[in-house]
């Protein structure tokens, strides 16, 4: 079995993003968060902290729907749900 890098595996995921985000962090809680763990734990780099603007940028279109961000959020202030309908990530074997 071939050992693939994570980037190679992520490349095989197809996305059909919704026009509305399914990830809704409480931005006031994000500003008070010390660890910004969502920016580290997300395998798809959905979250980016922009220090110059003191804000969290959420690129929900890239979400793999693993839920790691919701579990890791130190403030427990991240509303997370699966995208509606047939939107979101589609995984294929191979």
C-alpha angles and dihedrals in degrees: 000000000000118000106230126196118240091248090057090051093047089051089063093059116100120212130205102178124201120231089241126059121247090197115077115173119185098249093203090056089047091056090054094045114110102193102042083205093169089068090056105036100047109100091204097048092239093153126062125176111215104200095188090060095032090229143118117238113208117201094190092169089076096049116134091198093234094136094223092130093054092050095044098045104120092205094044087225101127117110105207131176137156115271112263125256116347094335127119133041126349117198126205130192121243 
